[in-house]
């Protein structure tokens, strides 16, 4: 399936109990970074468990365009022969990042301090997303950019010929912005500093340290998170084992919680504290989730999850938790629809500038399925209908957004009437095995064309 191909209408119907093991794909965030850091190391980096969705494959093509050798050696197994920090060469063609906001923003950072031009584009969804949040801090290094209004793609980045190190305080919690600045700082002299008021996912810091960069983190007297990177290191190639993606795992986990009689295992899921806000929230709602065999893989904490159908209650999700679960609010809103009582999600305005306006997309689709919703710029409130309480029966608009598509299909697996989505094709960007995995557990999901 392709986010740029012919639409694939899909439907989900009330399913029997889900049973079995849900081996979800590798973590998307870590997969992107493994390819990029491998390309910036000197020598051969071997990656196992790489997510082979369209987003990550587009990043692999970009690293090839910048001069690195990137070769698939088996299922999820990739070998990257890097060119070292400072070794990228000007790409001959436009770099197409498809649907991936993470990919395009990280790659922009990676090339920002090279004395050449790089032009970026993407699919219809990505071309609507704001890039000024990255190009503005990159300009502090001496980088220039020319794009459409609002800094949207297609956009050409003119790298800094003589980059300077910067100190930057992120105005909104964003791991993509933080990572873009740190990646730019790799090829700048001196120390680049990023300060976050709220800590975001720390995969970039962990992986940079693993590749041998000199990077430190500390808490300031104000309670902020301060990261300091020393530029122009020689990165050492690594063996990277990518843990399974907690954002992808969210879909079978949440399906099992709302489908009566379900009992599944989801092995090897990342439990990084900057990514596990959804799981903390689900447990607070009454979810029966056991975290088994806790261990470390590839520098990341992981666990096997046993998930059973649960009686859930609505809660108020603390706004400070948003950074650790920003991609999971769409599927959380589905769970909230099947909970008893009201679930309040505040501090979620970042959802409005994702692949789609996810607050609006979920609100309209849930309303069409009989769920009462309230929203404002920064808040989504779902009035739960309890087990078996969602009517369904609607066709929901996905806006080329993979998480919206999967969330409404999960909704339909427990609703009274089927729920359809206008286009399931974008699911391939992050979870290409979603359909087969869910039907293998016992879900009733079909393509309608």
MARSE-452532 format. One record per residue (C-alpha): y negated, z, x; residue in three letters. Coordinates in nm, 3 decimals, padded with zeros to 5 digits. Example, Ala and Ser with C-alpha at 12.3 -4.5 7.8 and 13.67 -1.06 7.14 Angstrom:
# residues 2
((00.450 00.780 01.230) 'ALA'),
((00.106 00.714 01.367) 'SER'),
***
This chain:
# residues 449
((00.000 00.000 00.000) 'UNK'),
((-00.354 -00.071 00.119) 'UNK'),
((-00.684 00.075 00.011) 'UNK'),
((-00.826 -00.277 00.039) 'UNK'),
((-00.543 -00.458 -00.143) 'UNK'),
((-00.479 -00.533 -00.510) 'UNK'),
((-00.502 -00.213 -00.719) 'UNK'),
((-00.175 -00.038 -00.796) 'UNK'),
((-00.192 00.139 -01.134) 'UNK'),
((00.043 00.438 -01.146) 'UNK'),
((00.155 00.698 -01.399) 'UNK'),
((00.318 01.041 -01.393) 'UNK'),
((00.511 01.199 -01.679) 'UNK'),
((00.632 01.548 -01.756) 'UNK'),
((00.899 01.618 -01.494) 'UNK'),
((01.200 01.841 -01.476) 'UNK'),
((01.218 02.116 -01.211) 'UNK'),
((01.139 02.000 -00.857) 'UNK'),
((01.415 02.083 -00.609) 'UNK'),
((01.481 02.010 -00.243) 'UNK'),
((01.289 01.974 00.082) 'UNK'),
((00.948 01.807 00.104) 'UNK'),
((00.902 01.685 00.461) 'UNK'),
((00.536 01.583 00.445) 'UNK'),
((00.376 01.362 00.714) 'UNK'),
((00.201 01.478 01.028) 'UNK'),
((-00.146 01.628 01.015) 'UNK'),
((-00.413 01.360 00.977) 'UNK'),
((-00.688 01.549 01.159) 'UNK'),
((-00.468 01.620 01.460) 'UNK'),
((-00.326 01.266 01.462) 'UNK'),
((-00.675 01.113 01.493) 'UNK'),
((-00.767 01.351 01.774) 'UNK'),
((-00.441 01.304 01.965) 'UNK'),
((-00.502 00.928 01.984) 'UNK'),
((-00.867 00.966 02.087) 'UNK'),
((-00.811 01.235 02.350) 'UNK'),
((-00.507 01.050 02.480) 'UNK'),
((-00.727 00.742 02.524) 'UNK'),
((-00.983 00.951 02.715) 'UNK'),
((-00.725 01.111 02.947) 'UNK'),
((-00.607 00.958 03.274) 'UNK'),
((-00.242 00.856 03.240) 'UNK'),
((00.028 00.866 02.973) 'UNK'),
((00.005 01.087 02.664) 'UNK'),
((00.310 01.102 02.437) 'UNK'),
((00.262 01.189 02.070) 'UNK'),
((00.539 01.286 01.827) 'UNK'),
((00.506 01.336 01.453) 'UNK'),
((00.198 01.113 01.429) 'UNK'),
((00.088 01.037 01.075) 'UNK'),
((00.144 00.663 01.033) 'UNK'),
((-00.098 00.621 00.743) 'UNK'),
((-00.365 00.353 00.739) 'UNK'),
((-00.645 00.588 00.846) 'UNK'),
((-00.470 00.690 01.167) 'UNK'),
((-00.345 00.338 01.243) 'UNK'),
((-00.706 00.219 01.224) 'UNK'),
((-00.797 00.479 01.488) 'UNK'),
((-00.510 00.354 01.707) 'UNK'),
((-00.648 -00.001 01.681) 'UNK'),
((-00.994 00.127 01.773) 'UNK'),
((-00.864 00.295 02.088) 'UNK'),
((-00.698 -00.034 02.185) 'UNK'),
((-01.028 -00.215 02.125) 'UNK'),
((-01.197 00.031 02.364) 'UNK'),
((-00.950 -00.045 02.643) 'UNK'),
((-00.667 00.206 02.608) 'UNK'),
((-00.301 00.108 02.571) 'UNK'),
((-00.158 00.245 02.244) 'UNK'),
((00.207 00.160 02.171) 'UNK'),
((00.448 00.277 01.900) 'UNK'),
((00.783 00.372 02.053) 'UNK'),
((00.961 00.496 01.739) 'UNK'),
((00.905 00.658 01.400) 'UNK'),
((00.603 00.880 01.452) 'UNK'),
((00.639 00.838 01.830) 'UNK'),
((00.345 00.686 02.019) 'UNK'),
((00.251 00.642 02.384) 'UNK'),
((-00.114 00.625 02.487) 'UNK'),
((-00.216 00.521 02.838) 'UNK'),
((-00.572 00.644 02.864) 'UNK'),
((-00.868 00.512 03.062) 'UNK'),
((-01.028 00.848 03.138) 'UNK'),
((-01.363 00.995 03.037) 'UNK'),
((-01.622 00.727 03.109) 'UNK'),
((-01.359 00.451 03.109) 'UNK'),
((-01.406 00.292 02.766) 'UNK'),
((-01.515 -00.075 02.763) 'UNK'),
((-01.730 -00.250 02.505) 'UNK'),
((-01.516 -00.376 02.214) 'UNK'),
((-01.515 -00.750 02.156) 'UNK'),
((-01.510 -00.721 01.778) 'UNK'),
((-01.625 -00.495 01.496) 'UNK'),
((-01.427 -00.170 01.465) 'UNK'),
((-01.293 -00.139 01.110) 'UNK'),
((-01.210 00.221 01.019) 'UNK'),
((-01.081 00.137 00.671) 'UNK'),
((-01.111 00.443 00.448) 'UNK'),
((-01.139 00.706 00.721) 'UNK'),
((-01.453 00.917 00.742) 'UNK'),
((-01.287 01.130 01.010) 'UNK'),
((-01.192 00.827 01.218) 'UNK'),
((-01.530 00.656 01.210) 'UNK'),
((-01.732 00.972 01.280) 'UNK'),
((-01.511 01.087 01.567) 'UNK'),
((-01.507 00.741 01.726) 'UNK'),
((-01.885 00.719 01.692) 'UNK'),
((-01.907 01.040 01.892) 'UNK'),
((-01.658 00.914 02.149) 'UNK'),
((-01.863 00.599 02.226) 'UNK'),
((-02.212 00.744 02.180) 'UNK'),
((-02.267 00.818 02.549) 'UNK'),
((-02.149 00.480 02.682) 'UNK'),
((-02.398 00.209 02.779) 'UNK'),
((-02.275 -00.050 02.529) 'UNK'),
((-02.289 -00.143 02.161) 'UNK'),
((-02.021 -00.073 01.903) 'UNK'),
((-02.034 -00.199 01.545) 'UNK'),
((-01.844 -00.011 01.273) 'UNK'),
((-01.743 -00.102 00.921) 'UNK'),
((-01.492 00.016 00.661) 'UNK'),
((-01.367 -00.036 00.309) 'UNK'),
((-01.583 -00.018 -00.005) 'UNK'),
((-01.551 00.360 -00.023) 'UNK'),
((-01.636 00.424 00.342) 'UNK'),
((-01.937 00.193 00.329) 'UNK'),
((-02.090 00.423 00.065) 'UNK'),
((-02.057 00.740 00.274) 'UNK'),
((-02.349 00.890 00.472) 'UNK'),
((-02.335 00.843 00.847) 'UNK'),
((-02.681 00.983 00.931) 'UNK'),
((-02.526 01.330 00.951) 'UNK'),
((-02.353 01.201 01.267) 'UNK'),
((-02.602 00.947 01.401) 'UNK'),
((-02.890 01.198 01.383) 'UNK'),
((-02.734 01.449 01.628) 'UNK'),
((-02.599 01.165 01.844) 'UNK'),
((-02.958 01.043 01.881) 'UNK'),
((-03.030 01.364 02.073) 'UNK'),
((-02.809 01.228 02.354) 'UNK'),
((-03.022 00.912 02.364) 'UNK'),
((-02.803 00.706 02.131) 'UNK'),
((-02.961 00.461 01.885) 'UNK'),
((-02.818 00.321 01.565) 'UNK'),
((-02.894 00.037 01.324) 'UNK'),
((-02.731 00.032 00.985) 'UNK'),
((-02.785 -00.009 00.613) 'UNK'),
((-03.017 00.221 00.417) 'UNK'),
((-02.915 00.585 00.443) 'UNK'),
((-02.739 00.510 00.771) 'UNK'),
((-02.446 00.353 00.587) 'UNK'),
((-02.191 00.108 00.727) 'UNK'),
((-02.183 -00.156 00.860) 'UNK'),
((-02.363 00.014 01.146) 'UNK'),
((-02.416 -00.063 01.513) 'UNK'),
((-02.430 00.224 01.762) 'UNK'),
((-02.620 00.155 02.085) 'UNK'),
((-02.485 00.401 02.336) 'UNK'),
((-02.703 00.613 02.562) 'UNK'),
((-02.743 00.455 02.907) 'UNK'),
((-02.844 00.789 03.058) 'UNK'),
((-02.714 01.055 02.820) 'UNK'),
((-02.847 01.409 02.827) 'UNK'),
((-02.658 01.720 02.717) 'UNK'),
((-02.769 01.874 02.388) 'UNK'),
((-02.763 02.198 02.194) 'UNK'),
((-02.710 02.134 01.825) 'UNK'),
((-02.686 02.365 01.524) 'UNK'),
((-02.495 02.198 01.242) 'UNK'),
((-02.696 02.204 00.915) 'UNK'),
((-02.382 02.197 00.697) 'UNK'),
((-02.026 02.308 00.777) 'UNK'),
((-01.858 01.989 00.904) 'UNK'),
((-01.575 01.959 01.154) 'UNK'),
((-01.647 01.587 01.175) 'UNK'),
((-02.008 01.640 01.285) 'UNK'),
((-01.913 01.915 01.529) 'UNK'),
((-01.637 01.700 01.677) 'UNK'),
((-01.859 01.393 01.708) 'UNK'),
((-02.113 01.592 01.910) 'UNK'),
((-01.843 01.741 02.135) 'UNK'),
((-01.687 01.398 02.190) 'UNK'),
((-02.025 01.258 02.289) 'UNK'),
((-02.070 01.554 02.523) 'UNK'),
((-01.754 01.462 02.713) 'UNK'),
((-01.933 01.171 02.880) 'UNK'),
((-02.268 01.348 02.923) 'UNK'),
((-02.366 01.561 03.224) 'UNK'),
((-02.406 01.937 03.202) 'UNK'),
((-02.315 02.150 02.902) 'UNK'),
((-02.318 02.042 02.540) 'UNK'),
((-02.345 02.324 02.288) 'UNK'),
((-02.264 02.320 01.915) 'UNK'),
((-02.352 02.617 01.693) 'UNK'),
((-02.197 02.660 01.348) 'UNK'),
((-02.311 02.913 01.090) 'UNK'),
((-01.966 02.885 00.931) 'UNK'),
((-01.660 02.811 01.142) 'UNK'),
((-01.489 02.482 01.054) 'UNK'),
((-01.143 02.353 01.149) 'UNK'),
((-01.099 02.399 01.523) 'UNK'),
((-00.851 02.122 01.612) 'UNK'),
((-01.103 01.956 01.846) 'UNK'),
((-01.162 02.273 02.048) 'UNK'),
((-00.790 02.353 02.068) 'UNK'),
((-00.695 02.002 02.175) 'UNK'),
((-00.977 01.964 02.427) 'UNK'),
((-00.862 02.284 02.592) 'UNK'),
((-00.505 02.156 02.593) 'UNK'),
((-00.616 01.834 02.763) 'UNK'),
((-00.789 02.035 03.035) 'UNK'),
((-01.155 02.033 02.931) 'UNK'),
((-01.375 02.330 03.016) 'UNK'),
((-01.466 02.458 02.670) 'UNK'),
((-01.549 02.807 02.547) 'UNK'),
((-01.609 02.959 02.207) 'UNK'),
((-01.799 03.277 02.127) 'UNK'),
((-01.963 03.461 01.840) 'UNK'),
((-02.340 03.496 01.867) 'UNK'),
((-02.527 03.818 01.777) 'UNK'),
((-02.616 03.649 01.446) 'UNK'),
((-02.247 03.599 01.371) 'UNK'),
((-02.255 03.224 01.434) 'UNK'),
((-01.978 03.027 01.606) 'UNK'),
((-02.092 02.881 01.942) 'UNK'),
((-01.893 02.617 02.132) 'UNK'),
((-01.988 02.519 02.488) 'UNK'),
((-01.837 02.211 02.654) 'UNK'),
((-01.883 02.111 03.018) 'UNK'),
((-01.922 01.733 03.038) 'UNK'),
((-01.741 01.470 03.242) 'UNK'),
((-01.408 01.647 03.296) 'UNK'),
((-01.090 01.468 03.396) 'UNK'),
((-00.865 01.506 03.095) 'UNK'),
((-00.495 01.549 03.172) 'UNK'),
((-00.242 01.358 02.959) 'UNK'),
((-00.028 01.571 02.729) 'UNK'),
((00.284 01.583 02.515) 'UNK'),
((00.141 01.635 02.165) 'UNK'),
((00.366 01.746 01.878) 'UNK'),
((00.171 01.696 01.555) 'UNK'),
((00.244 01.964 01.291) 'UNK'),
((00.280 01.866 00.925) 'UNK'),
((-00.043 01.824 00.733) 'UNK'),
((-00.143 02.122 00.511) 'UNK'),
((-00.364 01.891 00.302) 'UNK'),
((-00.069 01.662 00.226) 'UNK'),
((00.164 01.960 00.174) 'UNK'),
((-00.076 02.081 -00.094) 'UNK'),
((00.049 01.816 -00.338) 'UNK'),
((00.422 01.904 -00.353) 'UNK'),
((00.332 02.274 -00.323) 'UNK'),
((00.098 02.262 -00.623) 'UNK'),
((00.336 02.044 -00.823) 'UNK'),
((00.613 02.299 -00.772) 'UNK'),
((00.386 02.581 -00.886) 'UNK'),
((00.302 02.418 -01.221) 'UNK'),
((00.638 02.255 -01.309) 'UNK'),
((00.868 02.506 -01.474) 'UNK'),
((01.186 02.594 -01.280) 'UNK'),
((01.078 02.434 -00.952) 'UNK'),
((01.194 02.571 -00.616) 'UNK'),
((01.122 02.369 -00.301) 'UNK'),
((01.094 02.405 00.077) 'UNK'),
((00.806 02.243 00.269) 'UNK'),
((00.891 02.275 00.640) 'UNK'),
((00.668 02.294 00.946) 'UNK'),
((00.327 02.310 00.777) 'UNK'),
((00.021 02.391 00.990) 'UNK'),
((-00.109 02.743 00.927) 'UNK'),
((-00.427 02.708 01.129) 'UNK'),
((-00.667 02.969 00.990) 'UNK'),
((-00.943 02.708 00.963) 'UNK'),
((-00.724 02.496 00.729) 'UNK'),
((-00.528 02.741 00.511) 'UNK'),
((-00.788 02.842 00.252) 'UNK'),
((-00.595 02.673 -00.030) 'UNK'),
((-00.281 02.875 00.041) 'UNK'),
((-00.476 03.201 00.048) 'UNK'),
((-00.633 03.104 -00.284) 'UNK'),
((-00.302 03.009 -00.446) 'UNK'),
((-00.147 03.343 -00.349) 'UNK'),
((-00.448 03.522 -00.501) 'UNK'),
((-00.383 03.325 -00.822) 'UNK'),
((-00.026 03.458 -00.832) 'UNK'),
((00.161 03.175 -00.658) 'UNK'),
((00.511 03.253 -00.532) 'UNK'),
((00.485 03.113 -00.178) 'UNK'),
((00.690 03.256 00.106) 'UNK'),
((00.580 03.177 00.462) 'UNK'),
((00.905 03.161 00.657) 'UNK'),
((00.997 03.101 01.023) 'UNK'),
((00.639 03.135 01.149) 'UNK'),
((00.603 02.981 01.495) 'UNK'),
((00.381 02.763 01.717) 'UNK'),
((00.418 02.388 01.764) 'UNK'),
((00.183 02.169 01.965) 'UNK'),
((-00.062 02.455 02.010) 'UNK'),
((-00.087 02.509 01.632) 'UNK'),
((00.066 02.787 01.418) 'UNK'),
((00.317 02.651 01.162) 'UNK'),
((00.552 02.791 00.898) 'UNK'),
((00.813 02.675 00.648) 'UNK'),
((00.695 02.728 00.290) 'UNK'),
((00.925 02.821 00.004) 'UNK'),
((00.746 02.752 -00.324) 'UNK'),
((00.861 02.846 -00.674) 'UNK'),
((00.709 02.781 -01.016) 'UNK'),
((00.463 03.058 -01.093) 'UNK'),
((00.253 03.210 -01.368) 'UNK'),
((-00.100 03.165 -01.238) 'UNK'),
((-00.433 03.324 -01.324) 'UNK'),
((-00.785 03.194 -01.279) 'UNK'),
((-00.997 03.348 -01.003) 'UNK'),
((-01.337 03.308 -00.837) 'UNK'),
((-01.293 03.133 -00.501) 'UNK'),
((-01.534 03.273 -00.239) 'UNK'),
((-01.786 03.008 -00.131) 'UNK'),
((-01.737 03.100 00.235) 'UNK'),
((-01.378 02.976 00.203) 'UNK'),
((-01.492 02.620 00.130) 'UNK'),
((-01.488 02.500 00.491) 'UNK'),
((-01.119 02.590 00.527) 'UNK'),
((-01.009 02.404 00.212) 'UNK'),
((-01.270 02.137 00.143) 'UNK'),
((-01.010 01.860 00.098) 'UNK'),
((-00.797 02.072 -00.133) 'UNK'),
((-01.041 02.141 -00.418) 'UNK'),
((-00.926 01.837 -00.620) 'UNK'),
((-00.565 01.958 -00.632) 'UNK'),
((-00.680 02.319 -00.679) 'UNK'),
((-00.869 02.209 -00.990) 'UNK'),
((-00.540 02.070 -01.125) 'UNK'),
((-00.364 02.402 -01.061) 'UNK'),
((-00.659 02.580 -01.226) 'UNK'),
((-00.606 02.371 -01.540) 'UNK'),
((-00.257 02.521 -01.574) 'UNK'),
((-00.368 02.879 -01.497) 'UNK'),
((-00.458 03.146 -01.753) 'UNK'),
((-00.832 03.205 -01.752) 'UNK'),
((-01.121 03.053 -01.562) 'UNK'),
((-01.132 02.940 -01.199) 'UNK'),
((-01.477 02.921 -01.038) 'UNK'),
((-01.524 02.712 -00.722) 'UNK'),
((-01.867 02.755 -00.559) 'UNK'),
((-02.010 02.619 -00.236) 'UNK'),
((-01.839 02.283 -00.283) 'UNK'),
((-02.135 02.039 -00.264) 'UNK'),
((-01.972 01.873 00.039) 'UNK'),
((-01.721 01.727 -00.211) 'UNK'),
((-01.993 01.500 -00.342) 'UNK'),
((-02.006 01.301 -00.016) 'UNK'),
((-01.635 01.259 00.050) 'UNK'),
((-01.442 00.936 -00.019) 'UNK'),
((-01.594 00.969 -00.366) 'UNK'),
((-01.801 01.228 -00.551) 'UNK'),
((-01.493 01.442 -00.593) 'UNK'),
((-01.658 01.699 -00.821) 'UNK'),
((-01.759 01.429 -01.067) 'UNK'),
((-01.429 01.240 -01.038) 'UNK'),
((-01.217 01.548 -01.108) 'UNK'),
((-01.446 01.674 -01.383) 'UNK'),
((-01.439 01.344 -01.574) 'UNK'),
((-01.063 01.300 -01.538) 'UNK'),
((-00.980 01.657 -01.636) 'UNK'),
((-01.209 01.634 -01.940) 'UNK'),
((-01.034 01.314 -02.045) 'UNK'),
((-00.705 01.507 -02.031) 'UNK'),
((-00.836 01.786 -02.254) 'UNK'),
((-00.953 02.041 -01.997) 'UNK'),
((-01.292 02.210 -02.038) 'UNK'),
((-01.509 02.176 -01.725) 'UNK'),
((-01.848 02.301 -01.609) 'UNK'),
((-02.025 02.170 -01.300) 'UNK'),
((-02.348 02.163 -01.108) 'UNK'),
((-02.443 02.024 -00.768) 'UNK'),
((-02.249 02.294 -00.580) 'UNK'),
((-02.002 02.433 -00.835) 'UNK'),
((-01.692 02.332 -01.029) 'UNK'),
((-01.556 02.560 -01.304) 'UNK'),
((-01.220 02.494 -01.472) 'UNK'),
((-01.121 02.674 -01.792) 'UNK'),
((-00.745 02.699 -01.764) 'UNK'),
((-00.512 02.617 -02.053) 'UNK'),
((-00.205 02.796 -01.920) 'UNK'),
((00.147 02.657 -01.862) 'UNK'),
((00.212 02.342 -02.064) 'UNK'),
((-00.143 02.357 -02.198) 'UNK'),
((-00.284 02.031 -02.060) 'UNK'),
((-00.271 01.746 -02.309) 'UNK'),
((-00.300 01.456 -02.062) 'UNK'),
((-00.283 01.107 -02.207) 'UNK'),
((-00.573 00.957 -02.011) 'UNK'),
((-00.617 00.693 -01.742) 'UNK'),
((-00.821 00.854 -01.462) 'UNK'),
((-01.053 00.663 -01.228) 'UNK'),
((-00.977 00.723 -00.859) 'UNK'),
((-01.287 00.563 -00.701) 'UNK'),
((-01.072 00.443 -00.406) 'UNK'),
((-01.002 00.808 -00.321) 'UNK'),
((-00.648 00.902 -00.214) 'UNK'),
((-00.681 01.271 -00.301) 'UNK'),
((-00.817 01.200 -00.648) 'UNK'),
((-00.525 00.964 -00.713) 'UNK'),
((-00.261 01.213 -00.600) 'UNK'),
((-00.425 01.504 -00.783) 'UNK'),
((-00.418 01.330 -01.121) 'UNK'),
((-00.059 01.218 -01.069) 'UNK'),
((00.036 01.583 -01.006) 'UNK'),
((-00.154 01.675 -01.325) 'UNK'),
((00.062 01.431 -01.520) 'UNK'),
((00.386 01.581 -01.392) 'UNK'),
((00.330 01.890 -01.611) 'UNK'),
((00.110 01.756 -01.897) 'UNK'),
((00.219 01.699 -02.255) 'UNK'),
((00.145 01.325 -02.236) 'UNK'),
((00.158 01.095 -01.929) 'UNK'),
((-00.143 01.071 -01.699) 'UNK'),
((-00.227 00.738 -01.538) 'UNK'),
((-00.452 00.645 -01.246) 'UNK'),
((-00.628 00.311 -01.219) 'UNK'),
((-00.533 00.264 -00.852) 'UNK'),
((-00.274 00.443 -00.639) 'UNK'),
((-00.316 00.209 -00.342) 'UNK'),
((-00.553 00.442 -00.147) 'UNK'),
((-00.273 00.701 -00.123) 'UNK'),
((-00.139 00.503 00.174) 'UNK'),
((-00.440 00.604 00.384) 'UNK'),
((-00.313 00.960 00.426) 'UNK'),
((00.028 01.003 00.257) 'UNK'),
((00.223 00.674 00.263) 'UNK'),
((00.549 00.844 00.156) 'UNK'),
((00.396 01.036 -00.137) 'UNK'),
((00.568 00.833 -00.409) 'UNK'),
((00.915 00.846 -00.254) 'UNK'),
((00.883 01.211 -00.155) 'UNK'),
((00.779 01.325 -00.503) 'UNK'),
((01.044 01.120 -00.684) 'UNK'),
((01.301 01.252 -00.437) 'UNK'),
((01.215 01.605 -00.551) 'UNK'),
((01.261 01.502 -00.914) 'UNK'),
((00.910 01.399 -01.023) 'UNK'),
((00.865 01.113 -01.272) 'UNK'),
((00.611 00.883 -01.101) 'UNK'),
((00.606 00.508 -01.156) 'UNK'),
((00.401 00.202 -01.070) 'UNK'),
((00.268 00.027 -01.380) 'UNK'),
((00.240 -00.333 -01.260) 'UNK'),
***
